[in-house]
Amino acid sequence: MKKFLKEKLKNKFIFIIILAILSILWIQYLLKPEIDTNTYLVLIKWEVSIDTNILKKEDRKKLEIWNIIITKKDSACIIEWWDWSLTRLWENSKVEIQELNIKKDLSKINLQFKLINWKTWSNVVSYLWEESYFKQNFEDIEAAVRWTVFDVNLNNDYVYVANHEVAVKKDNKTKIISENNAFSISQFSFIKIEEFIKNVVDKEWLEENAKLDNKFLNNLKKDLSEKIDLENIDEILNKNKTYKELLSEYQKLNFISASDSELFEIKNRLKNKLIEIAPDKEKQNLIKYSIYDLKDALNLDTIDSKTKETIKNITKLVWNNSWDLEKILWKKYSEFENILDKLDIKNTANKIKDKTIKGANSFFDKIINIFK
């Protein structure tokens, strides 16, 4: 009987311990702050209207689909997209919010808005792929971007890409605007960069946004520790995470450039792992982002020993996935190849392709040799 009671008490005690642990875990879950997946408008100067509401300085208002935002004279505001990207509006601008669809783990990002009047500057920091996008519409043109900094100015009639590239589409025509290039909205054609710098660009707007972007990226870096456990990155990499789970971690570091060698090394390791487990259709996109990284690193004003190591590591990543690199490079020539096909001179197309790939291989060979 005593043995029975003792056993019963023991089981009861174990049950109480388990219940207590579950209660603590439940309380922690309830107390854990919910992820805010909303997009906000933040007023930084004078006043702005959202539909019939007027915002005063430093007000922060949650945005909804079909909201119309209008800035007054001498006003300025920022759209803080939930994926940490931003869009700035200066005075006399008008935009309409058209799509705000982002999953909490950033596995899907669908953001879209329309510029109706004046100008916007956008800094898109997320990694975007086939099912995700950031789009801006204006004057019957759709601009789709991938980790890009760009300026749309209706008053001066141009799109300017400060970093990486933007695809603009009108009717059935699509053109790619690469870094440090400008494009006429009304003519749907490129502007000679000399002409743009001399007579078209809004220099004050360009310089001000460059300063603000630098501050913006520094603030993102300060918040990193709240988003990802940087000290336990090995644990994150060694856990048997799915592509979707690992992508969610990588998103928090996508904006990091080679100038921050320590953080960039973590970003590069995550990307290596992502490429390893990525579906085939995503591998090329990840490699393309690595090419952006390499270009940014090579354009740095100062290249110290840490940066050299960073360049070497990016190059190795791209080089080790040379098959996907070839696909990316040849896509640039696919339109030209179609023309050659019609002229029945496919051999010429193949020679161009071979030359392109050999040129790329030579380029990466040289970089590897420099930093051996």
C-alpha positions, -999 to 999 in steps of 0.1 A, spaced: 0 0 0 29 24 10 46 15 -23 14 23 -42 10 57 -25 46 65 -29 44 58 -66 12 78 -69 28 108 -52 58 105 -75 37 105 -106 17 134 -93 49 153 -86 62 146 -122 28 158 -135 30 190 -115 66 197 -128 55 191 -164 24 213 -159 46 241 -145 71 239 -174 42 241 -199 27 270 -180 60 289 -182 63 282 -219 28 294 -225 33 326 -205 65 333 -225 46 327 -257 18 351 -246 43 378 -235 64 375 -268 57 406 -288 38 400 -320 56 407 -352 42 439 -368 37 432 -405 21 465 -413 34 492 -436 35 528 -422 37 564 -434 60 585 -413 58 623 -416 92 640 -413 84 675 -424 54 698 -424 22 679 -432 8 652 -455 -27 638 -462 -38 602 -463 -72 602 -480 -91 626 -457 -67 624 -428 -40 650 -421 -7 639 -405 14 663 -385 52 661 -380 65 628 -367 31 612 -369 31 575 -379 1 561 -397 -6 525 -408 -12 522 -445 -39 502 -463 -45 493 -499 -59 521 -520 -48 548 -496 -39 580 -515 -9 599 -500 -4 636 -509 24 658 -497 20 695 -493 45 723 -502 77 719 -482 66 685 -469 85 652 -467 75 617 -456 86 581 -457 68 549 -465 83 522 -443 74 490 -460 72 460 -437 102 442 -453 124 472 -441 125 488 -475 115 524 -478 102 550 -502 106 588 -497 82 614 -510 91 651 -511 67 681 -516 38 680 -540 40 643 -545 10 619 -548 10 581 -546 -16 554 -544 -9 522 -524 -19 492 -546 -6 460 -529 6 452 -494 11 414 -492 40 402 -471 43 370 -451 57 372 -416 87 350 -425 93 371 -457 88 340 -478 65 361 -500 68 398 -506 43 416 -529 45 454 -527 31 478 -553 23 515 -555 16 541 -582 33 575 -585 7 600 -597 26 632 -592 61 645 -587 88 621 -575 98 592 -552 131 576 -541 130 539 -531 156 518 -514 146 481 -517 167 460 -493 150 426 -495 160 396 -516 132 392 -542 127 362 -564 101 348 -589 71 349 -566 80 381 -549 82 416 -562 84 453 -555 67 473 -582 61 510 -589 37 522 -616 37 556 -634 26 569 -668 15 535 -681 49 521 -671 56 493 -646 90 493 -628 99 460 -612 130 459 -590 154 434 -573 174 449 -543 176 483 -559 179 520 -551 161 541 -577 145 575 -583 113 581 -603 108 618 -612 77 627 -632 85 664 -632 119 659 -648 107 629 -668 132 603 -658 140 571 -639 175 569 -624 190 538 -610 215 545 -582 223 508 -574 218 475 -593 190 475 -619 153 482 -627 132 465 -653 107 489 -669 77 476 -689 53 494 -712 28 476 -734 49 446 -746 83 463 -743 107 457 -715 140 474 -709 166 470 -682 181 501 -666 214 493 -650 233 510 -623 241 547 -628 219 550 -658 189 572 -666 158 566 -687 133 589 -702 97 582 -691 79 600 -720 103 586 -747 107 552 -731 143 553 -741 177 558 -724 192 592 -717 229 598 -724 245 600 -690 264 632 -699 231 648 -709 214 636 -678 241 649 -654 243 682 -671 207 691 -679 182 667 -663 191 653 -629 177 668 -597 211 671 -580 198 684 -547 173 655 -544 200 630 -554 226 642 -529 200 644 -501 188 609 -506 224 595 -508 230 610 -473 197 597 -459 203 562 -474 236 560 -456 218 569 -423 190 544 -431 214 515 -437 234 523 -405 201 521 -385 192 488 -401 226 474 -389 220 486 -354 187 467 -353 202 434 -366 208 419 -332 170 420 -326 163 402 -358 189 375 -359 212 357 -334 245 366 -350 266 349 -323 250 315 -330 252 316 -368 269 282 -368 239 267 -350 216 283 -376 237 269 -405 241 234 -390 204 229 -381 185 209 -407 165 240 -418 143 241 -449 151 265 -478 121 286 -466 134 288 -430 169 296 -441 157 323 -465 138 340 -437 172 343 -418 190 355 -449 165 382 -456 176 400 -425 212 404 -439 206 409 -476 212 446 -474 247 442 -459 275 452 -482 311 441 -485 322 473 -466 311 455 -434 334 425 -437 323 407 -405 286 409 -412 291 403 -449 310 370 -441 279 358 -422 257 369 -451 279 350 -476 279 318 -455 241 319 -453 239 325 -491 263 296 -497 240 273 -477 209 287 -495 224 280 -529 232 244 -518 196 236 -509 178 260 -532 153 248 -559 169 250 -593 149 280 -604 162 300 -574 199 292 -578 204 316 -607 187 344 -588 209 339 -558 240 339 -580 228 371 -596 227 387 -562 262 375 -555 274 392 -587 258 424 -574 278 418 -542 310 414 -561 305 445 -582 298 465 -550 329 452 -534 351 460 -564 337 495 -564 347 503 -528 369 533 -524 393 514 -501 401 477 -504 419 465 -473 430 430 -464 395 421 -450 378 433 -481 403 413 -503 392 382 -484 356 391 -489 361 396 -527 379 362 -528 350 345 -510 323 360 -532 343 351 -563 346 315 -551 308 313 -545 301 325 -580 328 304 -595 316 272 -578 282 278 -594 296 285 -629 269 265 -646 242 289 -633 265 318 -640 265 308 -677 227 307 -678 226 342 -663 251 356 -688 235 340 -718 201 354 -709 215 388 -716 221 377 -752 189 357 -757 172 385 -775 201 389 -799 203 352 -805 166 352 -817 175 378 -843 205 357 -855 183 326 -856 160 344 -880 190 353 -902 200 316 -901 234 323 -886 231 304 -853 269 296 -854 276 333 -849 253 333 -818 272 303 -804 305 321 -809 292 351 -791 280 329 -762 314 311 -760 332 344 -760 310 357 -733 315 327 -710 352 326 -717 354 363 -709 336 358 -676 358 329 -667 389 349 -674 375 377 -653 370 354 -623 403 337 -629 420 371 -626 402 380 -594 411 346 -578 448 350 -588 449 386 -574 436 375 -540 454 341 -536 
